[in-house]
């Protein structure tokens, strides 16, 4: 399958996973969902690595620890936001990670005293936050501002996780190993938090939703990884935002989410800001 179609399918699976998380959040806590999602992912990745003849041993355990810590934190925050927000809103706020990375680059340039701060990156950041304002306006009116801020924070922490993934890639760590240790982190953190808060009883529907969440997330991650490996970064990043459109459709059809023009305009602004930030980051090395 061609790289663009891999990304389209991955985006659909991620959006479908969001539906499962939202439904499961009525029976389970966010950390509990993370635990079962991670357990399913770890088992699948371990079987995949064995089938491919790969090794799960790593020379950089500390780097995997920090990647898992940031990634699992972002995942818990995101799942919590999905439970209390319209699905497309939670998805969009998490996809703010590209804008946060642009903000990190601008902040680093200022702190290090760089004489050249790319004004276009600053513009992308401002555009993204204008979109956030439009999206959160109806959210705040519905007394969901806490969930909105948590969703926004999930995107910021995700940006840190993506930077850790890039560092692991430069060390030569294969993608499946990165996903495996991320899943192990989710198992440990999810079990620790849920043990303190209390485990919930299972129902056939709940078990099906938990299994579907893990399967969909793991397959989508593998498809996305392969898409980025085969295709152009900007093209694949553009198609990744289809996840917002799919989530929007799911929200309207399944959860009676209200369609408001400010929210739609905010999503468009965030998508544009994310694409601009991705393009400018990809061009940066050729300019230096």
LINHU-V137054 format. One record per pair of residues at least 24 apart in sequence whose C-alpha atoms are under 10 Angstrom apart, sorted by the first residue. I is the first residue (numbers start at 1). J is the second residue. If there is no record, write none. Layout:
# LINHU-V137054
i j
I J
I J
This chain:
# LINHU-V137054
i j
1 227
2 226
2 227
2 230
2 231
3 223
3 224
3 225
3 226
3 227
3 228
3 229
3 230
3 231
3 232
3 235
3 236
4 224
4 227
4 228
4 230
4 231
4 232
4 235
4 236
4 237
4 238
4 239
4 240
5 223
5 227
5 236
5 239
6 220
6 222
6 223
6 224
6 225
6 226
6 227
6 228
6 230
6 231
6 236
6 239
7 220
7 221
7 223
7 224
7 225
7 226
7 227
7 228
7 231
7 235
7 236
7 237
7 238
7 239
7 240
7 241
7 242
7 243
8 220
8 223
8 224
8 227
8 236
8 238
8 239
8 240
8 241
8 242
8 243
9 219
9 220
9 223
9 224
9 239
9 240
9 242
9 243
10 216
10 217
10 218
10 219
10 220
10 221
10 222
10 223
10 224
10 225
10 227
10 239
10 240
10 242
10 243
11 220
11 221
11 223
11 224
11 239
11 240
11 241
11 242
11 243
11 244
11 245
11 246
11 247
12 216
12 220
12 240
12 242
12 243
12 244
12 245
12 246
12 247
13 213
13 215
13 216
13 217
13 218
13 219
13 220
13 221
13 223
13 243
13 246
14 91
14 213
14 216
14 217
14 218
14 219
14 220
14 221
14 224
14 240
14 243
14 244
14 246
14 247
15 87
15 88
15 91
15 216
15 217
15 220
15 242
15 243
15 244
15 245
15 246
15 247
15 248
15 249
15 250
15 251
16 212
16 213
16 216
16 217
16 243
16 246
16 247
16 250
17 209
17 210
17 212
17 213
17 214
17 215
17 216
17 217
17 218
17 220
17 247
18 78
18 79
18 82
18 83
18 87
18 88
18 90
18 91
18 213
18 216
18 217
18 243
18 247
18 250
18 251
19 82
19 83
19 87
19 209
19 213
19 247
19 250
19 251
19 254
19 255
20 206
20 208
20 209
20 210
20 211
20 212
20 213
20 214
20 216
21 78
21 79
21 80
21 82
21 83
21 87
21 209
21 210
21 212
21 213
21 214
22 79
22 80
22 81
22 82
22 83
22 84
22 85
22 86
22 87
22 209
22 255
23 82
23 83
23 205
23 206
23 209
23 210
23 255
24 79
24 83
24 205
24 206
24 207
24 208
24 209
24 210
24 213
25 79
25 80
25 82
25 83
25 84
25 206
25 209
25 210
26 83
26 206
27 200
27 201
27 202
27 203
27 205
27 206
28 194
28 198
28 199
28 200
28 201
28 202
28 206
28 210
29 76
29 79
29 80
29 83
29 190
29 193
29 194
29 197
29 198
29 199
29 200
30 75
30 76
30 77
30 78
30 79
30 80
30 81
30 82
30 83
30 190
30 193
30 194
31 72
31 73
31 75
31 76
31 77
31 79
31 80
31 186
31 187
31 189
31 190
31 191
31 192
31 193
31 194
31 195
31 197
32 76
32 186
32 187
32 189
32 190
32 191
32 192
32 193
32 194
32 195
32 197
32 198
32 199
32 200
32 210
33 75
33 76
33 79
33 80
33 186
33 187
33 190
33 191
33 194
33 209
33 210
33 211
33 213
33 214
34 72
34 73
34 75
34 76
34 79
34 183
34 185
34 186
34 187
34 188
34 189
34 190
34 191
34 194
34 210
34 213
34 214
35 72
35 76
35 183
35 184
35 185
35 186
35 187
35 188
35 189
35 190
35 191
35 192
35 193
35 194
35 210
35 214
36 183
36 186
36 187
36 190
36 191
36 207
36 210
36 211
36 213
36 214
37 183
37 186
37 187
37 190
37 209
37 210
37 211
37 212
37 213
37 214
37 215
37 216
37 217
37 218
38 72
38 179
38 180
38 181
38 182
38 183
38 184
38 185
38 186
38 187
38 188
38 189
38 190
38 213
38 214
38 215
38 217
38 218
39 180
39 183
39 184
39 185
39 186
39 187
39 188
39 190
39 211
39 214
40 183
40 187
40 210
40 211
40 212
40 213
40 214
40 215
40 216
40 217
40 218
41 179
41 180
41 182
41 183
41 184
41 186
41 187
41 211
41 213
41 214
41 215
41 216
41 217
41 218
41 219
41 221
42 176
42 177
42 179
42 180
42 181
42 182
42 183
42 184
42 185
42 186
42 187
42 214
42 218
43 180
43 183
43 184
43 214
44 180
44 214
44 215
44 218
44 219
45 176
45 177
45 178
45 179
45 180
45 181
45 183
45 218
45 219
45 222
46 176
46 177
46 179
46 180
48 176
49 176
49 177
49 180
54 174
54 176
54 177
55 174
55 176
55 177
56 173
56 174
56 176
56 177
56 178
56 180
56 181
57 173
57 177
58 173
58 174
58 177
58 178
58 181
59 171
59 172
59 173
60 168
60 171
60 173
61 181
63 164
63 165
63 167
63 168
63 171
63 178
64 164
64 165
64 168
64 173
64 177
64 178
64 179
64 180
64 181
64 182
64 185
65 164
65 181
65 182
65 184
65 185
66 160
66 161
66 164
66 165
66 182
66 185
67 158
67 160
67 161
67 162
67 163
67 164
67 165
67 166
67 167
67 168
67 178
67 179
67 181
67 182
67 185
68 161
68 164
68 165
68 178
68 179
68 180
68 181
68 182
68 183
68 184
68 185
68 186
68 189
69 157
69 161
69 182
69 185
69 186
69 189
70 154
70 156
70 157
70 158
70 159
70 160
70 161
70 162
70 164
70 182
70 185
71 154
71 157
71 158
71 159
71 160
71 161
71 162
71 164
71 165
71 182
71 183
71 185
71 186
72 154
72 157
72 158
72 161
72 182
72 183
72 184
72 185
72 186
72 187
72 188
72 189
72 190
73 153
73 154
73 157
73 158
73 161
73 185
73 186
73 189
73 190
74 150
74 151
74 152
74 153
74 154
74 155
74 156
74 157
74 158
74 159
74 160
74 161
75 151
75 154
75 155
75 157
75 158
75 186
76 150
76 151
76 154
76 186
76 189
76 190
77 147
77 149
77 150
77 151
77 152
77 153
77 154
77 155
77 157
77 158
78 147
78 150
78 151
78 152
78 153
78 154
78 155
78 157
78 158
79 150
79 151
79 154
80 147
80 150
80 151
80 154
81 144
81 146
81 147
81 148
81 149
81 150
81 151
81 152
81 153
81 154
82 147
82 148
82 150
82 151
83 147
84 144
84 145
84 146
84 147
84 148
84 151
85 139
85 142
85 144
85 145
85 146
85 147
85 148
85 151
85 257
86 139
86 144
86 148
86 247
86 248
86 250
86 251
86 252
86 255
86 256
86 257
86 258
87 244
87 246
87 247
87 248
87 249
87 250
87 251
87 252
87 255
87 257
88 243
88 244
88 245
88 246
88 247
88 248
88 249
88 250
88 251
88 252
88 257
88 263
88 264
88 267
89 132
89 135
89 136
89 139
89 148
89 151
89 152
89 244
89 247
89 248
89 251
89 257
89 263
89 264
89 266
89 267
90 135
90 147
90 148
90 150
90 151
90 152
90 154
90 155
90 244
90 247
91 151
91 152
91 155
91 241
91 243
91 244
91 245
91 246
91 247
91 248
91 267
92 131
92 132
92 135
92 151
92 152
92 155
92 241
92 243
92 244
92 245
92 247
92 248
92 266
92 267
92 268
92 270
92 271
93 128
93 131
93 132
93 135
93 136
93 148
93 149
93 150
93 151
93 152
93 153
93 154
93 155
93 156
93 244
93 267
93 270
94 150
94 151
94 152
94 153
94 154
94 155
94 156
94 157
94 158
94 159
95 151
95 152
95 154
95 155
95 156
95 158
95 159
95 240
95 241
95 243
95 244
95 267
95 270
95 271
95 274
96 125
96 128
96 129
96 131
96 132
96 151
96 152
96 153
96 154
96 155
96 156
96 158
96 159
96 270
96 271
96 273
96 274
97 152
97 153
97 154
97 155
97 156
97 157
97 158
97 159
97 160
97 161
97 162
97 274
98 124
98 125
98 128
98 155
98 156
98 158
98 159
98 162
98 237
98 270
98 271
98 273
98 274
98 275
98 276
98 277
98 278
98 281
99 124
99 125
99 126
99 127
99 128
99 129
99 155
99 156
99 159
99 270
99 271
99 272
99 273
99 274
99 275
99 276
99 277
99 278
100 124
100 125
100 128
100 129
100 152
100 153
100 155
100 156
100 157
100 158
100 159
100 160
100 274
100 277
101 125
101 155
101 156
101 157
101 158
101 159
101 160
101 162
101 163
101 274
101 277
101 278
101 281
102 159
102 273
102 274
102 276
102 277
102 278
102 280
102 281
103 156
103 277
104 156
104 159
104 160
105 281
118 280
118 284
120 276
120 277
120 280
121 273
121 276
121 277
121 278
121 279
121 280
121 281
122 277
123 273
123 276
123 277
124 269
124 270
124 272
124 273
124 274
124 275
124 276
124 277
124 278
124 280
125 270
125 273
125 274
125 276
125 277
126 269
126 270
126 273
127 266
127 268
127 269
127 270
127 271
127 272
127 273
127 274
127 276
128 266
128 267
128 268
128 269
128 270
128 271
128 272
128 273
128 274
128 276
128 277
129 266
129 269
129 270
129 273
130 265
130 266
130 267
130 269
130 270
130 273
131 262
131 263
131 264
131 265
131 266
131 267
131 268
131 269
131 270
131 271
131 272
131 273
132 262
132 263
132 265
132 266
132 267
132 269
132 270
133 262
133 263
133 266
134 260
134 261
134 262
134 263
134 264
134 265
134 266
134 267
134 269
135 260
135 261
135 262
135 263
135 264
135 265
135 266
135 267
135 269
135 270
136 262
136 263
136 266
137 262
137 263
137 266
138 258
138 260
138 262
138 263
139 263
175 221
175 222
175 225
175 226
176 221
176 222
176 225
179 218
179 221
179 222
180 218
183 218
233 278
233 279
233 282
234 275
234 276
234 278
234 279
234 280
234 282
235 275
235 279
237 274
237 275
237 278
237 279
238 271
238 272
238 274
238 275
238 276
238 278
239 275
240 271
241 267
241 268
241 270
241 271
241 272
241 274
241 275
242 271
244 268
244 271
